[in-house]
């Protein structure tokens, strides 16, 4: 089952380029961010980031997913406020 939090986490990682910074932005632990990312990757059936020593580099699938979901997730987030 898809979880909207997975997308929020994915977007934070994409924008921050780093799991730790994404975790700080979301007020989550870094292990929970990793679990969200792994769950989303399993759901979409592919790797969304290449893990480098201090950064996360989006794959082509990650770039495509980001462009498809970022606007919708940001709109939903703005409704909360």
BALOBA-1460 file (C-alpha; in Angstrom, 3 decimals):
// residues 81
<rec num="1" residu="x" x="0.000" y="0.000" z="0.000"/>
<rec num="2" residu="x" x="1.307" y="3.417" z="-0.955"/>
<rec num="3" residu="x" x="2.093" y="5.864" z="1.840"/>
<rec num="4" residu="x" x="2.092" y="9.618" z="1.171"/>
<rec num="5" residu="x" x="4.909" y="10.023" z="3.715"/>
<rec num="6" residu="x" x="7.153" y="8.000" z="1.417"/>
<rec num="7" residu="x" x="6.732" y="10.696" z="-1.237"/>
<rec num="8" residu="x" x="7.365" y="13.502" z="1.243"/>
<rec num="9" residu="x" x="10.536" y="11.730" z="2.339"/>
<rec num="10" residu="x" x="11.601" y="11.092" z="-1.261"/>
<rec num="11" residu="x" x="11.147" y="14.775" z="-2.135"/>
<rec num="12" residu="x" x="13.141" y="15.884" z="0.912"/>
<rec num="13" residu="x" x="16.005" y="13.535" z="-0.019"/>
<rec num="14" residu="x" x="15.875" y="14.724" z="-3.635"/>
<rec num="15" residu="x" x="15.987" y="18.402" z="-2.613"/>
<rec num="16" residu="x" x="18.522" y="18.043" z="0.206"/>
<rec num="17" residu="x" x="20.731" y="15.502" z="-1.554"/>
<rec num="18" residu="x" x="21.455" y="13.822" z="1.765"/>
<rec num="19" residu="x" x="19.604" y="11.430" z="4.097"/>
<rec num="20" residu="x" x="20.681" y="13.219" z="7.265"/>
<rec num="21" residu="x" x="19.590" y="16.647" z="6.031"/>
<rec num="22" residu="x" x="16.291" y="15.208" z="4.815"/>
<rec num="23" residu="x" x="15.741" y="13.626" z="8.230"/>
<rec num="24" residu="x" x="16.404" y="16.968" z="9.932"/>
<rec num="25" residu="x" x="13.999" y="18.762" z="7.584"/>
<rec num="26" residu="x" x="11.276" y="16.205" z="8.286"/>
<rec num="27" residu="x" x="12.011" y="15.930" z="12.040"/>
<rec num="28" residu="x" x="12.599" y="12.204" z="11.621"/>
<rec num="29" residu="x" x="15.456" y="9.866" z="12.409"/>
<rec num="30" residu="x" x="17.841" y="8.979" z="9.591"/>
<rec num="31" residu="x" x="16.969" y="5.255" z="9.868"/>
<rec num="32" residu="x" x="13.268" y="6.056" z="9.366"/>
<rec num="33" residu="x" x="14.116" y="8.099" z="6.272"/>
<rec num="34" residu="x" x="16.050" y="5.107" z="4.930"/>
<rec num="35" residu="x" x="13.077" y="2.810" z="5.615"/>
<rec num="36" residu="x" x="10.700" y="5.172" z="3.780"/>
<rec num="37" residu="x" x="13.041" y="5.322" z="0.797"/>
<rec num="38" residu="x" x="13.497" y="1.545" z="0.686"/>
<rec num="39" residu="x" x="9.731" y="1.052" z="0.881"/>
<rec num="40" residu="x" x="9.095" y="3.489" z="-1.980"/>
<rec num="41" residu="x" x="11.837" y="1.903" z="-4.098"/>
<rec num="42" residu="x" x="10.248" y="-1.489" z="-3.559"/>
<rec num="43" residu="x" x="6.812" y="-0.089" z="-4.419"/>
<rec num="44" residu="x" x="7.937" y="1.562" z="-7.676"/>
<rec num="45" residu="x" x="10.180" y="-1.377" z="-8.555"/>
<rec num="46" residu="x" x="13.451" y="0.434" z="-9.012"/>
<rec num="47" residu="x" x="16.331" y="2.333" z="-7.495"/>
<rec num="48" residu="x" x="15.615" y="6.052" z="-7.022"/>
<rec num="49" residu="x" x="19.072" y="7.207" z="-5.889"/>
<rec num="50" residu="x" x="22.676" y="6.175" z="-6.278"/>
<rec num="51" residu="x" x="24.275" y="6.341" z="-2.858"/>
<rec num="52" residu="x" x="27.567" y="8.237" z="-2.796"/>
<rec num="53" residu="x" x="29.797" y="8.827" z="0.270"/>
<rec num="54" residu="x" x="28.057" y="12.028" z="1.372"/>
<rec num="55" residu="x" x="25.202" y="12.528" z="-1.039"/>
<rec num="56" residu="x" x="22.340" y="10.868" z="-2.811"/>
<rec num="57" residu="x" x="22.324" y="11.242" z="-6.598"/>
<rec num="58" residu="x" x="18.938" y="10.675" z="-8.254"/>
<rec num="59" residu="x" x="18.719" y="8.001" z="-10.922"/>
<rec num="60" residu="x" x="16.752" y="8.571" z="-14.113"/>
<rec num="61" residu="x" x="13.777" y="6.863" z="-12.450"/>
<rec num="62" residu="x" x="14.207" y="9.154" z="-9.432"/>
<rec num="63" residu="x" x="14.263" y="12.273" z="-11.619"/>
<rec num="64" residu="x" x="11.163" y="11.154" z="-13.494"/>
<rec num="65" residu="x" x="9.264" y="10.329" z="-10.304"/>
<rec num="66" residu="x" x="10.239" y="13.666" z="-8.758"/>
<rec num="67" residu="x" x="8.883" y="15.675" z="-11.675"/>
<rec num="68" residu="x" x="5.648" y="13.698" z="-11.568"/>
<rec num="69" residu="x" x="4.926" y="14.003" z="-7.840"/>
<rec num="70" residu="x" x="6.546" y="17.172" z="-6.469"/>
<rec num="71" residu="x" x="3.737" y="19.554" z="-7.481"/>
<rec num="72" residu="x" x="0.985" y="17.345" z="-6.135"/>
<rec num="73" residu="x" x="2.711" y="16.694" z="-2.822"/>
<rec num="74" residu="x" x="3.504" y="20.382" z="-2.353"/>
<rec num="75" residu="x" x="-0.143" y="21.236" z="-3.046"/>
<rec num="76" residu="x" x="-1.320" y="18.696" z="-0.489"/>
<rec num="77" residu="x" x="1.183" y="20.003" z="2.055"/>
<rec num="78" residu="x" x="-0.048" y="23.574" z="1.553"/>
<rec num="79" residu="x" x="-3.611" y="22.433" z="2.292"/>
<rec num="80" residu="x" x="-2.436" y="21.326" z="5.744"/>
<rec num="81" residu="x" x="-1.351" y="24.853" z="6.577"/>
